[in-house]
Amino acid sequence: MSVVPFQKYYPDLAKAEYRTASLRGWRTRQGERLPDGDYGFLEAYCDDPDCDCRRVILNVFSIAQRRIIATVSFGFDPEGEMPGPFLDPINPQSEYAGAALDLTKWVLQDPQYVARLERHYQLVKEACPKKPRSEEKWWKRKRKRKWRS
């Protein structure tokens, strides 16, 4: 499974529907703080046409710092396997990751935004190239031998 940015397939739509949050004095319930500034949510989706993971990876981008401060995984099925949102353990996280996760949870309370993410997931699945399927499994194929003269 590979994950690709939404803008790879739909650059104009990604630009038009890019989600941001502007923070001034924002703190989490645990007292963690994100620096004042603007934060963007960069979407990435699995581009395997045979996978139905129904999830989005949200890279929380600090515009002032010009870097990703957290990578959050979110599954669309609340009863599914690992629904999230949670900090993606595969990707590096910054010192602000915990606070960025709380910000992401707050942003995901908007049902219209979640519906938009699901629509983007479907668009990526429709746009990703279909892989040619062989009738025979690769491990059952006979190896071609190179004959030397």
N, C-alpha and C positions, 0 to 999 in steps of 0.2 A: 504494500500500500504506500503510495506517495501522496503527499499533501501539497496542493498548489494554491497560490493566492487567487482569490476570486477575480482580480483584475487581469489575470492571464487570459481568461476567456471573455470577460466583459469589462474592458477598461472604462468605457463611458458610464456604464451603469454603476460600477464601483465608485467612480468619482462622484456621481450624482447622489448616491445613497450611502456615502461614507458617514459613519456615526462618530460624533465627537462629544466630549463633555468638558466644560470649562469649570475649573474649581478655584475657589478662593476660601481659604480657611477650612477646608473639608477634613473631617476626621472620621475614622471608623468607630464602631461601638466599643472596640477594644482600645481606642485612643491612638491608633496608628494614624499617621498623617501622610498625605501625598503633598508634594510641593505645589504651590499655586501654579496654575497654568492650564494649558489645553492638552487633552488626551484623545487619541484616536483609537478606533477599534478596527484593526486590519483583519479581514476574514480570510480563512484558508479552508479548503475542503479536500477530501479524498477524491482522487480522480480515477479510481479503479471502477470501471463500469459494472463489474460484477459484485462489488461490495455495496451493502446497504447499511452502513454504519450509522447513518442519520445523526451526524454530529458536525460541529463546526469548531475550528480552532481560532480563537480570538487573540491576536497579538495586541497587547495594550501598549501603545506607542506614546511616549512623552515627546510632544512637539518641541518643547523648550530644550530638552536634553538630546533630542534627535536620536533616540534609541528605544528599543523595545524593553519595557520594564517588567512585563509578565506575559506568559503564554498560558491561556486558559482554555480548557477543553469543556465543551458543552454539548450534551446529547439532547436531542429533541423529544425523546420518549422518557418521561419521568420515572416510569417503571422499568425501563430498559437497563441493560448492563452499563454500569458507570455513567449515570445520567449527568452528573456535574451540576453546576460548574465547579471545576477544581483546577488547581495549578497542574499543568501538564508535566509529569515527572521526567519526560524524555528531553524537554527543552530547558536551557538555562533560565534562571530567574534572578531578578535583581533584588536589592535590599528593600525595594518598595513592592515586591510581589504580593505580599499579604494584603496590603491596603488596596492594590490594584485589583485583586480578586474581589474584595468587598465592593469596589466601584463597579466592577463587571456585574456582580449579582444585582446591584441596584439598577443598572442599565437594563438588565434582562427582565426586570419586572414589567417592562412595557410590552404588552402582548402584540402590538403592531410591529415592534422591532423583531421579536422572536418569529413572527409570521414572515417577515422580510427575510430573515436568515434561512428559514425553511425553504422559501421560494428560491433563494440563491443556491441552496444545496441542490434543488431539483434542476435548476438551470445548468449547473456544473455537470451533473450526472448526464444530462442530455447532450452537452457539448463535448464531453471527453471522448476521445477516439476509442472505438470498439477494437478490441484485440482479436486478431484472427484466431479462430478455434480449430484445432486439429481434431479429427475424429478419434485418433488414438492418443492416449496419455503419453506424455513425453518419456516417462520411465519404462514404458512398454515398447517403445520404438526400437527397432534394430539399429545398431550403430553402423555407420558407413565406415568401411575399412579403406584405408589408403594403401593401395598396393604399390609396391616399389618394384621396379624392373631390375 
